[in-house]
Amino acid sequence: MASTLSDRLSKLVKTMRGQARITESNVQDMLREVRMALLEADVALPVVRDFIARVKDKALGQEVVGSLNPGQALVGIVHKELAATMGPDPAGPLPSAELSLAAQPPAVILMAGLQGAGKTTTTAKLAKHLITKRKKKVLTVSADVYRPAAIEQLKTVTAQAGAEWFPSAPEQKPRDIALAALDYAKRHYFDVLLVDTAGRLGIDEALMAEIRELHAVLLPVETLFIVDAMQGQDAVNTAKAFKDALPLTGVVLTKLDGDSRGGAAMSVRQITGAPIKFAGISEKIDGLEIFDAERHAGRVLGMGDILALVEEVQKGVDLHAAQKLADKVKSGSGFDLNDFLSQITQMKNMGGLAGLMDKLPSQLASRAAGADMGRAERDVKRMEGIICAMTPLERRKPDLIKASRKRRIATGAGVQVQEVNRLLNQFDQMQGMMKKMKGGGLMKMMKRMGGGGFPGMPR
């Protein structure tokens, strides 16, 4: 949905330029495009109708502020309503997307959903989140006695998360497993007990009866509905069945890094009435983030996710190393190939060029896409390999690298000598930039560059 909706809206912003107000006629054109994009993204038809009606009601007759044209003003309204549709009700009992753990320990969290939605891996990701972000002592248990290896899978991913796993066996009853885990959690002073439940390939009454019984004996503080964001329209039927069976307190969208981005988020939030609390954004154990409706609406509209980009930088950048480099440049000690390698490594830690571009607004990202990110990523890896083939002395003193050393380095890195020459030329340009920074000439240098980018990077 992200690219489809943003592309449609971008075209309309251009065609509606120069008009002073949002009118009945020009709003219809844009709402038609929004409606089509939402339906293509498998958003449920009742949800689309309600959304379009709200946008139209707020848009008609609105004055265009400042330099905005009607298209841009309408995009702002669509963004606001997308966030309102997917976000928690500020006037409701659950205004925050964060988990409520206000209970006598252990706070029990019940994980519900269909088979294949990602309940088991999400259970471990949630354990990791609670340990790292909220400093909780977490126990997990599997009450899935039907799926082969489900219990062992939870054991493995729980270990990766740094939580403790409570053993269970396929011959046990889910109710007995849950009560035994709860007793163990109380006796060993755990803050949170995460209960992974069984799923099915389809919704059936036996599944619902079993999970209702688990809910009755555990009295969880949170009952989370885990749904695959790629399901689209199917997610609506599933959500309705689980809403009828359980008092859901929140939704976790898995596989949100897939292509659909948004259809399920809008539908499930409306159908269940429960706020979306978390989103699975990667397969890594820390690939779970608190769902932010404003930011997700921005992604859907192609505005990128600058906050996520900043967070990625903060996670990936070694601040101590960055300060050390800044001090080194400032003192005039020189910028060597070790520093160059450090910059490459830090960029990799932030997900590489492609990972960073994915979080940029669509207009910037489309420009970057023209530079062939795949080739740029390969060039970066090649540069890293060449530097790693050098001796510590050569990295500190690149001037020593003459013909014979270049041949040895090229052989060690599995590249041609021309590649080594190219890297050294790029390094010379970067070194020159660093020297200008030392002299306080950064602003002059940026003006001369004229937005042309850094040496060695794709243009």
C-alpha positions in Angstrom: 0.0 0.0 0.0 2.8 2.4 0.8 4.2 2.9 -2.7 0.8 2.7 -4.4 -0.9 5.3 -2.2 2.1 7.7 -2.1 2.5 7.4 -5.9 -1.2 8.2 -6.5 -1.2 11.1 -4.1 2.0 12.6 -5.5 0.5 12.8 -9.0 -2.7 14.5 -7.7 -0.7 17.0 -5.7 0.9 18.1 -8.9 -2.3 18.2 -10.9 -4.2 20.2 -8.2 -1.5 22.8 -7.9 -2.7 26.5 -8.2 -6.2 25.9 -6.8 -7.0 28.0 -3.7 -9.5 25.7 -2.0 -10.5 22.1 -1.5 -13.9 21.8 -3.3 -16.4 19.0 -3.9 -15.0 18.4 -7.4 -11.3 18.3 -6.7 -11.7 16.4 -3.5 -13.6 13.6 -5.4 -10.6 13.0 -7.6 -8.2 12.5 -4.7 -10.6 10.4 -2.6 -11.1 8.1 -5.6 -7.3 7.5 -5.7 -7.2 7.0 -1.9 -10.1 4.5 -2.1 -8.5 2.5 -4.9 -5.2 2.4 -3.1 -6.8 1.2 0.2 -8.8 -1.5 -1.6 -5.8 -2.7 -3.5 -4.0 -3.0 -0.1 -6.8 -5.4 1.0 -8.3 -3.0 3.6 -11.8 -4.1 4.5 -14.5 -2.4 2.5 -16.4 -1.1 5.6 -13.2 0.4 6.9 -12.5 2.1 3.6 -16.0 3.6 3.4 -15.7 4.9 7.0 -12.2 6.3 6.4 -13.2 8.1 3.1 -16.3 9.6 4.7 -14.3 11.0 7.6 -11.6 12.5 5.2 -14.2 14.1 3.0 -16.1 15.6 5.9 -12.9 17.2 7.3 -11.6 18.3 3.9 -14.5 20.0 2.2 -14.2 23.8 2.1 -10.9 23.9 4.1 -8.8 26.9 3.3 -5.4 26.2 1.9 -2.8 27.4 4.4 0.3 29.4 3.2 1.9 27.9 0.2 0.0 24.6 0.3 -2.3 23.7 -2.6 -5.4 21.6 -2.2 -3.5 18.4 -3.0 -0.9 19.0 -0.2 -3.6 20.0 2.3 -5.6 16.9 1.5 -2.5 14.7 2.0 -2.2 16.3 5.5 -5.8 15.3 6.3 -5.3 11.8 5.0 -2.2 11.4 7.1 -4.0 12.6 10.2 -6.9 10.2 9.6 -4.7 7.3 8.8 -2.9 7.8 12.2 -6.3 8.1 13.9 -7.6 5.0 12.3 -4.6 2.8 13.3 -3.8 4.5 16.6 -5.3 4.0 20.1 -8.4 5.9 21.1 -7.1 8.8 23.2 -10.4 9.0 25.1 -10.6 5.2 25.6 -9.4 3.0 28.5 -6.2 2.2 26.7 -4.8 5.5 25.3 -1.2 4.2 25.2 0.3 1.5 22.9 2.6 0.3 25.6 1.8 -2.8 27.6 0.0 -2.5 30.9 1.9 -4.6 33.5 0.1 -3.1 36.6 -0.6 -6.4 38.4 0.6 -8.6 41.2 3.7 -10.3 39.7 3.8 -12.2 37.5 1.9 -10.2 35.0 0.5 -12.8 32.5 0.4 -12.0 28.8 -1.6 -14.4 26.6 -0.5 -14.7 22.9 -3.4 -15.6 20.6 -3.6 -16.0 16.8 -3.7 -18.4 13.9 -1.0 -20.9 13.0 1.7 -19.2 10.9 1.0 -15.7 12.2 4.4 -15.7 14.1 3.2 -16.2 17.7 6.2 -18.2 18.9 8.9 -15.8 17.5 6.8 -12.8 18.6 6.7 -14.3 22.1 10.5 -14.3 22.2 10.8 -10.9 20.6 8.4 -9.5 23.3 10.5 -11.2 26.0 13.6 -9.4 24.6 11.7 -6.1 24.6 10.5 -6.5 28.2 14.0 -7.4 29.3 15.9 -4.7 27.5 13.4 -1.8 27.6 11.5 -2.4 30.8 14.1 -4.4 32.8 11.7 -7.2 33.6 12.5 -10.8 34.6 10.6 -12.9 32.0 9.4 -16.5 31.8 8.0 -18.1 28.7 5.9 -21.3 28.3 4.4 -23.0 25.3 0.8 -24.3 25.6 0.9 -25.5 22.0 0.7 -29.3 22.3 -0.4 -29.9 18.7 2.3 -28.5 16.4 5.4 -30.6 16.1 8.5 -29.0 17.6 6.6 -25.9 18.8 7.8 -26.3 22.3 11.4 -26.8 21.2 11.1 -23.7 18.9 10.1 -21.6 21.9 12.9 -23.0 23.9 15.4 -22.0 21.2 14.2 -18.4 20.6 13.7 -17.8 24.3 17.3 -18.5 24.9 18.2 -16.0 22.1 16.1 -13.4 23.9 17.8 -13.9 27.2 14.6 -15.0 29.0 13.9 -18.2 30.9 11.8 -21.0 29.4 9.4 -23.3 31.3 9.4 -26.9 30.0 6.2 -28.5 28.7 5.3 -31.7 26.8 2.9 -32.6 24.0 1.1 -35.2 26.2 0.1 -32.5 28.8 -3.1 -30.5 28.7 -2.7 -26.8 27.9 -4.6 -25.8 31.1 -2.2 -27.9 33.3 0.9 -26.4 31.5 -0.3 -22.9 32.1 -1.1 -23.4 35.8 2.3 -25.1 36.4 4.1 -22.3 34.7 2.2 -19.7 36.7 3.0 -21.4 39.9 6.7 -21.6 39.0 6.7 -17.9 38.0 5.2 -16.9 41.4 7.7 -19.0 43.4 10.7 -17.7 41.5 9.7 -14.1 41.5 9.3 -13.5 37.7 7.8 -10.2 36.7 6.1 -11.4 33.5 4.9 -14.8 32.2 4.4 -15.0 28.4 2.1 -17.9 27.3 2.4 -19.0 23.7 -0.9 -20.7 22.6 -1.8 -23.2 19.9 -2.8 -22.0 16.5 -4.7 -23.6 13.6 -4.7 -23.3 9.9 -8.3 -22.1 10.2 -10.6 -20.8 12.8 -12.5 -23.6 14.7 -14.6 -23.8 17.9 -12.2 -26.2 19.6 -9.3 -23.7 19.4 -11.5 -20.9 20.7 -12.9 -23.0 23.6 -9.3 -24.0 24.6 -8.0 -20.4 24.6 -11.1 -19.2 26.5 -10.3 -21.7 29.2 -6.7 -20.6 29.3 -7.9 -17.0 29.7 -10.2 -17.9 32.5 -7.6 -19.7 34.6 -4.7 -17.3 33.9 -6.6 -13.9 34.1 -4.0 -12.2 31.9 -3.4 -8.5 32.1 -2.8 -8.5 28.4 -4.4 -10.7 25.7 -2.5 -10.0 22.4 -3.8 -10.9 19.0 -0.9 -11.8 16.7 -1.7 -11.3 13.0 0.3 -11.5 9.8 0.3 -8.0 8.2 0.5 -9.7 4.8 -2.9 -11.4 5.3 -4.9 -8.4 4.2 -8.6 -9.2 3.9 -8.2 -12.6 5.6 -7.0 -10.8 8.7 -10.4 -9.2 9.1 -12.3 -12.5 9.4 -9.7 -13.8 11.9 -9.7 -10.7 13.9 -13.5 -10.8 14.2 -13.5 -14.4 15.4 -10.9 -13.7 18.1 -12.6 -10.5 19.2 -15.8 -12.5 19.7 -14.0 -15.2 21.7 -11.6 -13.1 23.9 -11.4 -9.7 25.5 -8.4 -8.6 23.4 -6.3 -5.8 24.8 -3.9 -5.3 21.9 -2.7 -6.4 18.5 0.8 -7.3 17.3 1.3 -7.0 13.5 4.0 -9.4 12.2 5.9 -9.2 8.9 5.2 -5.4 8.6 8.4 -5.2 6.5 6.6 -7.0 3.7 5.0 -5.4 0.7 1.5 -4.7 1.9 2.3 -2.2 4.7 -1.0 -1.0 6.0 -4.0 -2.9 4.8 -4.1 -5.3 7.8 -3.1 -2.5 10.2 -6.2 -0.4 9.3 -8.7 -3.3 9.2 -7.7 -5.1 12.4 -7.6 -2.0 14.5 -11.1 -1.1 13.4 -12.6 -4.6 13.6 -11.2 -5.5 17.1 -11.3 -2.1 18.7 -8.0 -3.0 20.3 -4.9 -0.8 19.8 -2.0 -2.0 17.7 0.7 -2.3 20.4 3.7 -3.8 18.5 4.9 -4.3 14.9 7.3 -7.0 13.8 9.8 -5.2 11.5 12.4 -7.9 10.9 13.3 -11.6 11.6 15.9 -10.6 14.2 15.2 -11.2 17.9 15.1 -7.4 18.5 12.9 -6.9 15.4 9.9 -5.7 17.4 9.0 -2.1 17.9 6.2 -0.3 19.7 3.7 0.7 17.1 3.5 4.4 16.4 0.4 5.2 14.3 1.8 8.7 13.3 5.0 7.2 12.0 3.3 4.3 10.2 0.9 6.7 8.5 4.0 8.6 7.3 5.5 5.4 5.9 2.2 4.6 4.1 2.1 8.1 2.5 5.7 7.8 1.4 7.0 10.3 3.9 9.6 7.9 5.1 10.4 7.3 8.7 13.0 9.8 9.8 12.6 8.9 13.5 13.4 5.3 12.7 16.4 6.4 10.8 17.6 8.5 13.7 17.1 5.5 16.1 19.0 3.2 13.7 21.9 5.7 13.6 21.9 5.9 17.4 22.0 2.1 17.7 24.6 1.6 15.0 27.0 4.5 15.7 29.7 4.1 18.3 29.5 7.5 19.9 32.9 7.1 21.6 34.6 6.2 18.3 32.8 9.1 16.6 34.0 11.6 19.2 37.5 10.1 19.0 37.6 10.7 15.2 36.2 14.2 15.6 39.0 15.0 18.1 41.6 13.5 15.8 40.5 15.6 12.8 40.3 18.7 14.9 43.8 18.3 16.2 45.2 17.7 12.7 46.4 14.2 13.5 45.2 13.0 10.1 42.5 10.7 8.8 43.9 7.2 8.0 42.6 4.0 6.5 41.6 2.6 9.9 39.2 5.6 10.3 37.9 5.0 6.7 37.3 1.3 7.6 35.5 2.4 10.8 33.1 4.5 8.9 32.3 1.6 6.6 31.7 -0.7 9.5 29.3 1.7 11.2 27.3 2.1 8.1 26.9 -1.7 7.9 25.7 -1.7 11.5 22.9 0.7 10.5 21.6 -1.8 7.9 23.8 -0.7 5.0 22.8 1.8 2.3 19.6 0.0 1.3 18.4 -0.2 4.9 19.0 3.5 5.4 17.3 4.5 2.0 14.2 2.5 3.0 13.6 5.0 5.8 14.0 8.1 3.7 10.9 9.9 2.2 9.9 8.4 -1.1 11.1 11.3 -3.2 14.6 11.1 -1.8 14.6 7.4 -1.9 13.6 7.3 -5.5 16.5 9.6 -6.4 18.8 7.3 -4.5 17.4 4.3 -6.2 18.6 5.7 -9.5 22.2 5.3 -8.1 21.8 1.5 -8.0 22.0 0.7 -4.3 22.9 -2.9 -5.0 26.0 -1.9 -6.9 26.9 0.6 -4.2 26.6 -2.0 -1.5 28.9 -4.3 -3.4 31.4 -1.5 -3.8 31.4 -0.8 -0.1 32.0 -4.5 0.6 34.9 -4.5 -1.9 36.4 -1.5 -0.2 36.2 -3.2 3.2 37.9 -6.3 1.8 40.7 -4.2 0.3 41.4 -2.4 3.5 41.3 -5.6 5.5 44.0 -7.1 3.2 46.4 -4.3 4.2 48.9 -4.5 7.1 48.3 -2.3 10.2 51.3 -0.1 9.1 49.8 0.4 5.6 46.5 1.5 7.0 48.2 4.0 9.2 50.5 5.2 6.5 48.8 4.8 3.0 51.7 6.7 1.4 53.8 3.5 1.8 51.5 1.6 -0.6 53.4 1.4 -3.9 53.2 -1.0 -6.9 54.4 -4.2 -5.1 52.3 -3.6 -2.1 49.2 -2.9 -4.3 49.7 -6.2 -6.1 49.9 -8.1 -2.8 46.8 -6.3 -1.4 44.8 -6.9 -4.6 45.7 -10.6 -4.5 44.7 -10.8 -0.8 41.4 -9.1 -1.4 40.6 -11.0 -4.6 40.4 -7.9 -6.8 42.3 -6.1 -9.6 45.1 -3.6 -8.8 42.8 -0.9 -10.4 40.3 -1.5 -7.6 43.1 -0.8 -5.0 44.0 2.4 -6.9 40.4 3.5 -7.0 40.0 3.0 -3.2 43.2 5.0 -2.5 42.0 7.8 -4.8 38.7 7.9 -2.9 40.5 7.9 0.4 42.7 10.8 -0.8 39.5 12.8 -1.5 38.1 12.0 1.9 41.3 12.9 3.6 41.3 16.2 1.8 37.8 16.9 3.1 38.9 16.1 6.6 41.8 18.6 6.3 39.4 21.3 5.3 37.2 20.5 8.3 40.2 21.0 10.5 40.7 24.5 9.2 37.1 25.5 9.8 36.3 25.4 6.1 33.4 23.0 6.3 30.8 25.4 5.2 32.9 26.6 2.2 33.6 23.0 1.2 29.8 22.2 1.3 29.0 25.2 -0.9 31.7 24.1 -3.4 30.3 20.5 -3.4 26.9 22.0 -4.3 25.1 18.9 -3.0 27.1 16.6 -5.1 27.6 14.0 -2.3 30.7 12.5 -0.7 33.6 11.2 -2.7 33.3 7.5 -3.4 29.5 7.4 -2.9 27.1 6.8 -5.9 25.6 9.8 -7.6 
